[in-house]
Amino acid sequence: DVFRPCDDYSAFGQNGTSESDETINTEGPDNIVGLAKAWYRALSAEQVRMILSDGSILRGTRHRALSRAEARKLRARLIDLEKAYKQIAQSSEDEHLAIFALYCSDTDEWAFFEALALGFGARNAVLGFNIFARALRFLLNTGLWLPTSHLFDDFSHVDAEGFSSNSCATIESLFEL
């Protein structure tokens, strides 16, 4: 088993000192199933027509390298960015707010530290990370035309089996950046 530390920012009331009217829509299992269903329908037909939420229509033809049977073979992948969360640096203008103290009972003294990254478990850090995750999803979906969904630090990707190795390599390259 792999355990990830989660700082409990509610134990000493830190989460009670902030609030936000914003929420970030994170997608879940329904979105992943919907993505697979859309791929299956699109790849099963010779001609593809998709109506987007803004009313615009996308039209296309199934790639000539994919037979109807091959197009129905889908690959799904879940990419967990477990290490990315702690690597997102705080804003330099918030440095004065990122000081935390730890009591050392051996010396009966307090030690003060500056947090260099977002704390996993802090209310507004989760909001900040989800804004970042939505930006990654936007780059994947709009910039690279690779449909994905995200649930916090987990990104789901569905693609035709014949294209999955290339699309996975592309996603990994973006995440490496």
Disulfide bonds with the S-S distance in Angstrom:
none
